[in-house]
């Protein structure tokens, strides 16, 4: 997947009323077509007495899997407006289900498009849109005499110290944005006179939520 992309990290739910019709919307992060379908079926069972359970989802680096359903509403008035919320905001790996309980008044084509689109957007906002970034996790080991200098440079570069281990040497577990990995290795090598041992552990993805980096599983 590309270095950065937008998605949701948590489930979200919202409700709007349009001319006495209730639109209850649900958004969930998913990683596969199967996960998306399971969630859709869950909502359908939960709202078995609803007039319609409309859905849309897209999954994959290039949105290779993209599905939507009007579930009995006039063609193009329900599933597509929900999908447009995902495509318009460039939100990947997400499924949205909008449940409608008919209130007795017809909304018309334009009214349906607006209602389903608005409900879908509210669910996404409730879940919270996050930008996922690629990070490289490193281990940096150095002597105690070098540790202050190494730590200073790590913090100056706005890299993230995930953990610090004090043994014979000091070990910093550091998260580095993917595009800065080369610069990070060079900087630590230079300032430590090549005495710090730098080991790449793994590549991970994460997003900043309320100012704190959360690693995505």
C-alpha positions as CSV (number, residue, x, y, z in Angstrom):
1,X,0.0,0.0,0.0
2,X,1.1,3.6,-0.6
3,X,3.1,5.4,2.1
4,X,0.0,7.3,3.3
5,X,-3.7,6.7,3.0
6,X,-6.9,7.6,4.7
7,X,-9.2,5.2,6.5
8,X,-11.1,4.9,9.8
9,X,-9.6,3.2,12.9
10,X,-12.8,2.6,14.8
11,X,-16.5,1.9,14.3
12,X,-18.9,4.9,14.0
13,X,-22.6,5.2,14.2
14,X,-25.0,8.1,13.5
15,X,-28.7,8.8,12.9
16,X,-30.5,11.5,11.0
17,X,-34.3,12.1,10.4
18,X,-35.6,13.2,7.0
19,X,-39.4,13.8,6.8
20,X,-40.0,11.2,9.5
21,X,-37.8,8.6,7.9
22,X,-35.0,7.4,10.2
23,X,-31.6,6.8,8.6
24,X,-29.2,5.0,10.9
25,X,-25.7,4.7,9.6
26,X,-22.8,2.4,10.6
27,X,-19.2,2.6,9.5
28,X,-16.5,0.0,10.2
29,X,-12.8,-0.5,9.1
30,X,-12.4,-3.8,7.2
31,X,-9.5,-5.6,5.6
32,X,-11.3,-7.9,3.2
33,X,-14.4,-8.5,1.1
34,X,-15.4,-11.2,3.6
35,X,-15.1,-8.8,6.6
36,X,-17.2,-6.3,4.9
37,X,-19.9,-8.8,4.0
38,X,-20.0,-10.2,7.5
39,X,-20.6,-6.7,8.9
40,X,-23.4,-6.0,6.4
41,X,-25.1,-9.2,7.3
42,X,-24.7,-8.4,11.0
43,X,-26.4,-5.0,10.5
44,X,-29.2,-6.6,8.4
45,X,-30.0,-9.1,11.1
46,X,-29.8,-6.4,13.8
47,X,-32.3,-4.3,11.7
48,X,-34.4,-7.1,10.2
49,X,-37.5,-5.0,10.4
50,X,-36.0,-2.0,8.5
51,X,-37.4,-0.8,5.1
52,X,-33.9,-0.8,3.5
53,X,-30.3,-1.7,4.5
54,X,-28.2,0.0,2.0
55,X,-24.4,-0.5,1.9
56,X,-21.1,0.5,0.2
57,X,-17.5,-0.5,0.8
58,X,-14.1,-0.4,-0.8
59,X,-11.1,-2.5,0.1
60,X,-7.5,-2.6,-1.2
61,X,-4.5,-0.4,-2.0
62,X,-6.2,0.8,-5.2
63,X,-9.7,0.0,-4.1
64,X,-9.6,-3.2,-6.0
65,X,-12.8,-4.4,-4.3
66,X,-15.6,-1.9,-4.5
67,X,-19.3,-2.8,-3.9
68,X,-22.6,-1.1,-3.2
69,X,-26.3,-1.9,-3.1
70,X,-29.5,0.2,-3.2
71,X,-31.4,-2.6,-1.5
72,X,-34.7,-1.8,-3.1
73,X,-34.4,2.0,-3.3
74,X,-34.6,3.5,-6.8
75,X,-31.4,2.8,-8.7
76,X,-28.6,5.3,-8.0
77,X,-30.3,7.0,-5.1
78,X,-28.8,5.1,-2.1
79,X,-25.7,2.8,-2.6
80,X,-23.9,5.1,-4.9
81,X,-24.2,8.2,-2.7
82,X,-22.9,6.1,0.2
83,X,-20.0,4.9,-1.9
84,X,-19.3,8.5,-3.1
85,X,-18.6,9.5,0.6
86,X,-15.8,6.9,0.6
87,X,-14.4,7.8,-2.9
88,X,-14.8,11.5,-2.4
89,X,-12.9,11.5,0.9
90,X,-10.4,8.8,-0.4
91,X,-11.2,6.6,2.5
92,X,-9.9,3.0,2.0
93,X,-10.7,-0.3,3.7
94,X,-14.1,0.8,5.0
95,X,-17.7,-0.4,4.9
96,X,-20.8,1.7,5.5
97,X,-24.3,0.5,6.0
98,X,-27.3,2.9,6.1
99,X,-30.5,1.5,7.5
100,X,-33.7,3.3,6.7
101,X,-37.0,3.1,8.5
102,X,-39.6,4.6,6.2
103,X,-41.6,7.5,7.8
104,X,-44.5,7.6,5.4
105,X,-43.4,10.5,3.2
106,X,-41.6,10.0,-0.1
107,X,-38.3,11.9,-0.4
108,X,-37.9,11.8,-4.1
109,X,-34.8,11.0,-6.0
110,X,-32.8,14.1,-4.9
111,X,-34.0,13.7,-1.3
112,X,-32.9,10.1,-1.1
113,X,-29.4,10.9,-2.6
114,X,-28.9,13.7,0.0
115,X,-30.2,11.7,2.9
116,X,-28.1,8.6,2.3
117,X,-25.0,10.7,1.5
118,X,-25.5,12.8,4.7
119,X,-26.1,9.7,6.9
120,X,-23.0,8.0,5.5
121,X,-20.9,11.1,6.1
122,X,-22.1,11.4,9.7
123,X,-21.1,7.7,10.4
124,X,-17.6,8.3,9.0
125,X,-17.2,11.5,11.1
126,X,-18.4,9.6,14.2
127,X,-15.7,7.0,13.5
128,X,-13.0,9.6,12.8
129,X,-10.9,9.7,9.7
130,X,-7.2,8.9,10.2
131,X,-4.2,9.1,7.9
132,X,-2.2,6.0,8.0
133,X,1.5,6.3,7.5
134,X,4.4,3.8,7.0
135,X,7.0,3.7,9.7
136,X,10.3,1.7,10.2
137,X,10.9,0.4,13.7
138,X,14.6,0.5,14.7
139,X,16.7,-0.7,17.6
140,X,19.6,1.8,18.4
141,X,22.1,0.5,21.0
142,X,24.9,2.7,22.3
143,X,27.1,3.2,25.4
144,X,25.8,5.2,28.3
145,X,28.4,7.9,27.4
146,X,26.8,8.3,24.0
147,X,23.2,7.9,25.0
148,X,22.5,11.5,25.8
149,X,23.8,12.6,22.4
150,X,21.9,9.9,20.5
151,X,18.7,10.6,22.4
152,X,19.0,14.3,21.6
153,X,19.4,13.7,17.9
154,X,16.5,11.3,17.8
155,X,14.2,13.8,19.5
156,X,15.6,16.7,17.3
157,X,14.7,14.7,14.2
158,X,11.1,14.3,15.5
159,X,11.5,10.6,15.5
160,X,9.4,8.7,18.1
161,X,11.1,6.8,21.0
162,X,8.8,3.9,21.6
163,X,10.8,2.4,24.4
164,X,14.1,2.7,26.2
165,X,15.9,-0.3,27.7
166,X,18.8,0.0,30.1
167,X,21.1,-3.0,30.1
168,X,24.9,-3.1,29.5
169,X,24.2,-0.5,26.8
170,X,21.2,1.8,26.3
171,X,18.8,0.6,23.7
172,X,16.2,2.9,22.1
173,X,13.3,1.5,20.1
174,X,12.5,4.2,17.5
175,X,9.8,4.7,15.0
176,X,10.9,6.5,11.9
177,X,8.7,7.7,9.0
178,X,9.4,5.5,6.0
179,X,10.7,8.3,3.8
180,X,13.2,9.4,6.5
181,X,14.7,6.0,7.2
182,X,17.9,6.6,5.2
183,X,18.5,10.0,6.8
184,X,17.9,8.6,10.2
185,X,20.5,5.8,9.8
186,X,23.0,8.3,8.4
187,X,22.5,10.8,11.2
188,X,22.9,8.2,14.0
189,X,25.9,6.7,12.4
190,X,27.5,10.2,12.0
191,X,26.9,11.6,15.4
192,X,28.0,8.4,17.1
193,X,31.1,8.0,15.0
194,X,29.6,4.7,13.8
195,X,29.7,3.4,17.4
196,X,25.9,3.0,17.8
197,X,24.5,-0.3,16.6
198,X,21.4,0.4,14.4
199,X,19.2,-2.6,13.6
200,X,16.0,-2.5,11.5
201,X,13.3,-4.5,13.2
202,X,10.2,-4.3,11.0
203,X,7.9,-2.1,8.9
204,X,4.7,-1.0,10.6
205,X,1.8,1.3,10.0
206,X,0.3,3.9,12.3
207,X,-1.8,7.0,12.7
208,X,-1.8,9.9,15.0
209,X,-4.9,10.0,17.1
210,X,-5.3,12.9,19.5
211,X,-1.6,13.7,19.1
212,X,-0.5,10.1,20.0
213,X,0.7,7.5,17.5
214,X,-1.3,4.4,17.4
215,X,0.1,1.3,15.6
216,X,-2.4,-0.4,13.4
217,X,-2.5,-4.2,13.7
